[in-house]
Every structure is written in structure tokens, then in C-alpha cells.
Amino acid sequence: MTVALVLHRAGGAPVSTVFRRAPFGKDDPFSRHREIAWEGPDSMISGRVSFIGELEVASFPHIETIVVVEGELTLTVAGEAPLVVGPQAGAVIGSGTSLHIQAGSRVRFVFCAAGCDRPTKRGLFPLHADANFKPTATLPAEVLLSPSPECRSDKVFADDAAQYLAGTWDSTPYHRIVRPHRMNEFMHLLDGNVQFAAPDGGVLSAGAGDAVFVPQGALIGWESRDRVAKFYVVQSARD
């Protein structure tokens, strides 16, 4: 099973991940621009987009978290001030949101999207590195190979119908055993470096500016030696 898929490397360095150009359903506003790296249970996908132009979307057809890695993307909900999203920033778009999308020059972003037949949260929700962090539970002692870390999170979006959560998270250093990943997880690292360990002893390194996706069930370990901060999306896939 794939341990982790690299969606983007800081500075635009090449990645070995295989992408396929395909829309996410018939109403996908980015249908001509979307490159999918992973698609799995509960209609979740993750990948990258390169886009320039304008789009008027009467009802966004799914939930989507985007993190810009190059250029600027302007997102406008009727009656609200435009949200300009540049590198190291992002936004979550709720399913059913009426939205104007504009990029005057080429913009590149990574994404994690999920279908949602009965959306419970519409609107546009910014992601910022300077998040409003609050303490969260640490990891169970039985999976740790180091002292327990101090973890914090700023959850900005939750749609119960899709079991889709997104926000910003950070943690002090820790080392964790290789174990099945408990959920589908997209992460864009804002600070620090992580060594993701595979069962065969291989290691995937990711640092600030990199984006990866880890499927639920993937056997993967974690080791960080300094503070790590990331934008995240998680979804517990149903069998």
C-alpha cells in the first residue's frame, strides 16, 4: 500500500507521483485543469491544479480545500469581501457555495476534495499559518517512541455529512511507531520537517512548503525533531 503521495515540493521541485488529468464529477469547475493523484472511498480525491481565468459557480458541487503554492487566487462569495489567497495560505469551500473564482495570471494549488450529497456547511473559510491554536489531545503512549508531544489545532471547517474536517495544526517534536493511518489525510507543511517511515525501513522526508496525502490504512510512522505546523484535511472513510 502507498505510504504517502507527494503532491508538491517547495520551490516546484519535480515529484515522482503519477497524476491523471480528470474532472471530479460532471459539474467540476476545474474540470479542464485538475490533476488527480489519489481517489478513494467516500468520493475523496487529492492532487493539484494549474489555473488562469475566471469562473462563476452558482453552487460549488463538492467540498474542497485548496492551498496555493504559486501565484494568487481570488475567491469571492456574494455580499462578502474578496479573499485573496497567495502562497502558504488556503481556503475551504463548502459544498453548495455560490462563488466567483479569478486568477489574472497562472496560479498553482494543491487540493483535497470530497463529494457531499447533503452538505451541512456552506461558505468560504480561510486557512492561515497564524491560526487561533487551541490545545488538543496528544498521542497514546503505546504508539510513541518519545515523550508525549504538545499538540494544538485550529479547526476551521467541519461537514458531518462527509466526515470532512480541515484546519491548521502544530506540535512539539515526537517519534511514533509505524502503524495503519487512521484516516485519509492531506497535509501542507508550514514549518518544520517530518520523516515518514515505511514498514520496509524506507523514509520519505517532507518539509515546509511540501504537500502530501496519506491514505487511510497506509502503514506509516512519524518522526519530527522540531516544531511542525501544517494545514490539514482529514476524513474517516467508511468501509
Secondary structure, DSSP 4 states (H G I P E B T S, - for coil): ----EEEE-GGG-------EE--SSTT-TTTTTEEEEEEEGGGEEEEEEEEEEEEEESS--SEEEEEEEES-EEEE-TTS--EEE-TTEEEEE-TT--EEEEEEEEEEEEEEEE--SS-S--SEEEE-SS---EEE----GGGBSSSPPPEEEEEEEEETTTTEEEEEEEE--EEEEEEE-SSEEEEEEEESEEEEEPTTS-EEEEETT-EEEE-TT-EEEEEESS-EEEEEEEE----
